[in-house]
Amino acid sequence: MLKEPDRPTESTLLTVVRLLRWDKPAGRLILMIPALWAVFLAADGRPPAALVGVIVLGTLATSAAGCVINDLWDRDIDPEVERTRSRPLASRALTVQTGIGVALISFACAAILAFYLNPLSFWLCVAAVPVIICYPLAKRFFPVPQLVLSIAWGFAVLISWSAAVDELELATWLLWGAVVFWTMGFDTVYAMSDREDDLRLGVNSSAIFFGDNAANAVGFFFVGTVGLLAAMGINLHLHIGFWVAICAAAILWFLQYSQLRNADIPKLVYGQIFRQNVWVGFVILAGMIVGEIF
């Protein structure tokens, strides 16, 4: 009888990379985008390169810490979910102690970068930490845990905007609201792929909360995103490039909403829509820069 060939062993470094989700850049970029929106808008399209670098590295460190914290809380739930059972802590490829160590290092890197910022931005960074740590717990007792995630995402706007101009203004809060709506939209889509597993395990999600109206809820969130971005554009007197980008985003969001209304949508489409939102975010960023400068 032929012996089945051994599977190649993954190095610890690659396993840690998977723990940090650096092998899946879409989730890292989609946090970076609101931070870049804020810093470019606050700095009239020309932020200092050093500040942009700090914000990019800070979002990478913060999202890494958030991913590890999430997996530490969910290490006994993830093995029961098809999409997450191969995660390093769920599959026991890494120990809890290693996960805690990686989370502390990630937070330490983010803290070092935060010291570069002004006091207002620094304390906003501090305020964001409890939200990041507690978000994974929200699915156990809060009916719409994606709202907690959206608030955590919104800190990227507040921190980056205040880092550029040392204040928060009306346009900041309009952008913050747009990011909260956008995050509610794309993360509800993300949650729709896990509905059966979440129902079986008794954990909450916005996809379960909205039930048969989940697609309509996503459409509402995307409409709210467009409305608040438009209000911000008017407040900041942004030029034509911004409005072209918003129109392009609105068209794609409508197409995504139309797909979600299909009752027989394959699960892989949810992931595709999530990744499409990364590109939408960069299109809007380009429109913001052009709308500020020209």
Salt bridges, closest charged atoms under 4 A:
GLU10 OE2 - ARG18 NE 3.04
ASP71 OD2 - ARG21 NH1 2.75
ASP71 OD1 - ARG87 NH1 3.43
ASP74 OD2 - LYS139 NZ 2.58
ASP74 OD1 - ARG140 NH2 3.04
ASP76 OD1 - ARG92 NH2 2.93
ASP78 OD2 - ARG87 NH1 3.70
ASP194 OD2 - ARG83 NH2 2.44
GLU196 OE1 - LYS267 NZ 3.38
ASP197 OD1 - ARG200 NH2 2.75
